[in-house]
Amino acid sequence: RKIKIFLKLIFNCKFILSNPEKKDIVVFDCFTSMYIKRVLPNDNYKTLSTRIERIKTIYFSKEIFFFIILNFFKRTLKQNYLAALIKVISPKVVITNIDNSIDFYIAAKIFKGKIKFIAVQNADRGEMRWISEEEAKKVFIPEFLCFSDYEEQIYKNKKFNIGKYESVGSLRSSLSKEYVKSEKININPEQYDICLISEPHPVLNNDYSQVKNFAESSGKVAEYTHSLCKKKKLNLIFAGKRDTEIDFYKK
């Protein structure tokens, strides 16, 4: 697998034989980075793609090479490379919207006390209540901008290594509200009575894996919601996330 990944990177990536430009802010992980970028104070940032399939450019310089060699046996090659990039970019802040990223936790530990690391909660983290002590020890977030005090309590109960909490709500919900207001979109609050929110079923092997027959449970919630709407003649709207959910709810 590693050989295939290595070859894929060689043939699909652009190689730049120099350091990336220095920036004040590093946006860690390009996945959902568009939301973070909407609230940054200026354009003085660099986005780091941290997922193998999304890496399109590889920087290679003397500084990056020596950093990787000196830390070769401490971490994976990818983690050392990401840390080397952060080191040469020399940002004041590293921020991510992927608050459950192991790579982010590791980078935050490496630069603890030197660079400010902030994680913005991206999704519900109720599954954190069931992770093992060993997995819990991997979590390291110096500053966590979470949805609410509820998430803070979950993390504190599991004794995660989180330096500072701040309840700020959902970034995407805030941006949606801002968009509706700026575009002067008319929303009729009386059009629907009930909103059925989809469950995190596309990756059942990871999300709530401790719950037996989780898919059937999600189906029951939907079934009961439809039954209630039919009985009480209520208007229903469904809030989904992915196309795969259409197939799930059809069945």
matplotlib code that plots the C-alpha trace (Angstrom):
import matplotlib.pyplot as plt

x = [0.0, 2.8, 4.6, 1.4, 0.9, 4.5, 4.3, 0.9, 2.5, 5.5, 3.4, 0.5, 2.2, 4.1, 7.5, 8.8, 12.5, 12.1, 10.3, 6.7, 6.2, 6.0, 2.5, 0.9, -1.8, -1.8, -5.1, -4.5, -6.3, -7.9, -11.1, -13.9, -11.2, -13.5, -15.5, -12.5, -11.2, -14.5, -13.8, -10.0, -9.0, -6.9, -5.4, -2.1, -2.6, -1.4, -3.6, -2.0, -3.4, -2.9, -4.8, -2.7, -5.3, -5.6, -1.8, -1.0, 2.2, 5.3, 7.9, 11.4, 14.3, 17.4, 15.4, 12.6, 14.9, 17.0, 13.9, 12.5, 15.8, 16.3, 12.8, 12.6, 12.0, 9.7, 6.7, 5.4, 6.9, 3.7, 3.6, 7.2, 6.7, 3.6, 5.6, 8.5, 6.2, 4.8, 8.3, 9.5, 6.2, 6.6, 3.0, 1.6, -1.5, -2.4, -6.2, -8.3, -12.0, -11.1, -11.1, -10.7, -7.5, -4.7, -2.2, -3.4, -3.0, 0.6, 1.6, 0.1, 2.3, 5.4, 5.0, 3.5, 4.3, 5.8, 2.8, -0.9, -3.0, -6.8, -9.4, -12.9, -15.5, -16.8, -19.5, -21.2, -18.7, -21.1, -19.1, -16.2, -18.1, -17.3, -13.7, -11.1, -8.6, -5.8, -7.6, -8.5, -4.8, -4.1, -6.4, -4.4, -6.0, -4.5, -7.6, -11.0, -13.8, -16.7, -20.4, -21.6, -21.0, -22.4, -19.4, -17.0, -18.5, -18.1, -14.4, -13.8, -15.5, -13.1, -10.2, -9.0, -5.9, -7.6, -6.1, -8.9, -12.6, -14.8, -18.4, -19.1, -21.8, -21.5, -19.4, -21.4, -24.7, -23.4, -22.3, -25.6, -27.5, -25.2, -25.8, -29.6, -29.5, -27.1, -29.0, -32.3, -33.7, -37.3, -37.9, -41.4, -41.1, -44.6, -44.0, -42.8, -43.6, -40.9, -37.3, -35.8, -32.0, -30.0, -27.8, -24.1, -24.6, -22.2, -19.3, -20.9, -17.7, -16.4, -19.3, -21.0, -19.5, -20.4, -24.1, -25.5, -27.7, -27.2, -28.6, -31.8, -32.1, -31.7, -34.4, -36.7, -36.3, -37.2, -40.1, -41.6, -41.2, -43.1, -45.7, -46.3, -46.5, -49.0, -51.1, -51.1, -51.0, -47.7, -45.4, -41.9, -38.6, -35.5, -32.0, -29.5, -25.7, -24.7, -26.3, -25.7, -28.4, -31.1, -30.4, -30.3, -33.7, -35.3, -34.6]
y = [0.0, 2.4, 1.7, 2.5, 5.7, 6.7, 6.1, 7.9, 11.0, 10.9, 10.8, 13.0, 15.8, 18.9, 19.1, 22.5, 22.6, 25.3, 26.2, 27.5, 31.2, 32.3, 33.1, 34.4, 31.6, 28.0, 26.3, 22.7, 20.2, 21.5, 19.4, 21.9, 24.7, 26.9, 27.6, 28.6, 30.9, 32.8, 34.1, 34.7, 38.4, 38.6, 36.6, 36.0, 32.3, 29.0, 25.9, 22.5, 19.5, 16.7, 13.8, 11.8, 11.8, 15.6, 16.4, 18.0, 19.8, 18.6, 21.1, 19.9, 21.9, 21.5, 22.5, 20.2, 17.3, 17.7, 18.0, 14.8, 12.9, 14.1, 13.0, 9.9, 7.4, 9.6, 9.9, 8.8, 10.3, 12.3, 13.7, 14.7, 16.4, 18.3, 19.4, 20.5, 22.6, 24.3, 25.0, 26.7, 28.6, 29.8, 30.9, 32.6, 30.5, 27.0, 26.5, 23.6, 22.7, 19.0, 18.8, 15.0, 15.0, 12.8, 14.7, 18.0, 16.6, 15.5, 18.8, 20.7, 18.7, 19.3, 23.1, 23.4, 26.8, 28.0, 28.3, 28.8, 25.8, 26.2, 23.6, 24.6, 21.9, 20.6, 18.1, 16.4, 14.5, 12.4, 9.3, 10.6, 9.4, 5.8, 6.0, 4.0, 5.5, 4.8, 6.7, 9.5, 10.1, 10.9, 14.0, 17.2, 20.6, 23.7, 25.8, 24.3, 26.4, 24.0, 24.1, 24.4, 23.6, 20.1, 19.2, 20.7, 18.5, 15.4, 16.1, 16.9, 13.7, 11.7, 13.8, 14.8, 17.0, 20.3, 23.5, 26.0, 25.8, 28.4, 27.7, 29.5, 27.5, 26.0, 27.9, 26.5, 27.4, 30.9, 31.3, 29.9, 32.5, 35.2, 34.1, 34.0, 37.5, 39.0, 37.4, 38.6, 35.1, 34.8, 31.9, 31.1, 29.6, 28.2, 26.1, 23.0, 21.6, 19.0, 18.7, 15.2, 15.4, 12.7, 10.4, 9.8, 6.5, 6.7, 5.5, 3.0, 1.2, 4.2, 6.4, 4.9, 1.4, 0.5, 0.7, -2.6, -2.2, 1.6, 1.7, 0.1, 2.6, 5.5, 3.9, 3.7, 7.4, 8.2, 5.8, 7.2, 10.8, 9.9, 8.1, 11.1, 13.5, 11.3, 10.9, 14.6, 15.9, 17.7, 19.0, 17.4, 18.6, 16.4, 17.8, 15.5, 15.7, 13.3, 11.6, 8.2, 9.0, 9.0, 5.3, 4.6, 6.2, 4.6, 1.3]
z = [0.0, 0.9, -2.4, -4.3, -2.4, -3.0, -6.7, -7.0, -5.3, -7.6, -10.8, -9.7, -7.7, -8.8, -7.1, -6.0, -4.9, -2.4, 0.8, 0.7, 1.3, 4.9, 6.1, 9.3, 9.2, 8.2, 7.5, 8.3, 6.0, 2.9, 3.5, 4.5, 4.6, 2.5, 5.7, 7.7, 4.9, 5.0, 8.5, 8.3, 8.8, 5.6, 2.7, 4.5, 4.9, 3.5, 3.1, 3.9, 2.2, 4.7, 3.0, 0.6, -2.1, -1.9, -1.9, -5.4, -4.6, -2.7, -1.4, -1.1, 0.3, 2.5, 5.6, 4.9, 4.1, 7.3, 9.5, 8.1, 8.5, 12.1, 13.1, 10.9, 13.6, 15.8, 13.4, 10.1, 6.9, 6.2, 9.8, 9.6, 6.2, 7.5, 10.6, 8.4, 6.2, 9.3, 10.6, 7.4, 6.9, 10.4, 11.0, 14.1, 14.0, 12.7, 12.5, 11.3, 10.8, 11.2, 15.0, 15.1, 13.0, 14.4, 12.3, 13.8, 17.3, 16.6, 14.9, 17.9, 20.3, 18.2, 18.2, 21.7, 23.2, 19.9, 17.6, 18.4, 17.4, 17.1, 16.2, 15.1, 15.7, 12.4, 13.4, 16.3, 18.4, 20.5, 19.6, 21.7, 24.8, 23.8, 22.6, 24.5, 27.0, 24.6, 21.8, 24.2, 25.0, 21.4, 21.5, 21.9, 21.2, 22.7, 21.8, 20.9, 19.5, 20.1, 19.4, 23.0, 26.7, 26.0, 23.9, 26.5, 29.2, 27.0, 26.4, 30.1, 31.2, 29.0, 30.3, 26.9, 26.7, 25.7, 26.9, 26.4, 25.4, 23.9, 22.9, 19.6, 17.9, 14.3, 11.8, 8.9, 10.4, 11.0, 7.4, 6.2, 8.2, 6.9, 3.3, 3.7, 5.1, 2.5, -0.4, 1.2, 0.9, 2.2, 4.5, 5.6, 9.2, 8.8, 5.7, 7.6, 10.9, 11.4, 10.2, 10.0, 10.4, 8.8, 11.0, 10.4, 8.6, 5.6, 7.6, 10.0, 10.7, 12.5, 13.7, 16.7, 16.0, 19.6, 18.8, 17.5, 14.4, 14.2, 10.6, 11.8, 14.6, 12.2, 10.0, 13.0, 13.8, 10.2, 10.2, 13.4, 12.1, 8.9, 10.9, 13.1, 10.1, 8.4, 11.6, 12.5, 8.9, 9.4, 6.7, 6.8, 5.5, 5.4, 6.1, 4.4, 3.8, 1.0, -2.1, -0.5, 2.1, -0.7, -1.2, 2.5, 3.2, 0.2, 1.7]

ax = plt.figure().add_subplot(projection="3d")
ax.plot(x, y, z, "-o")
ax.set_aspect("equal")
plt.show()
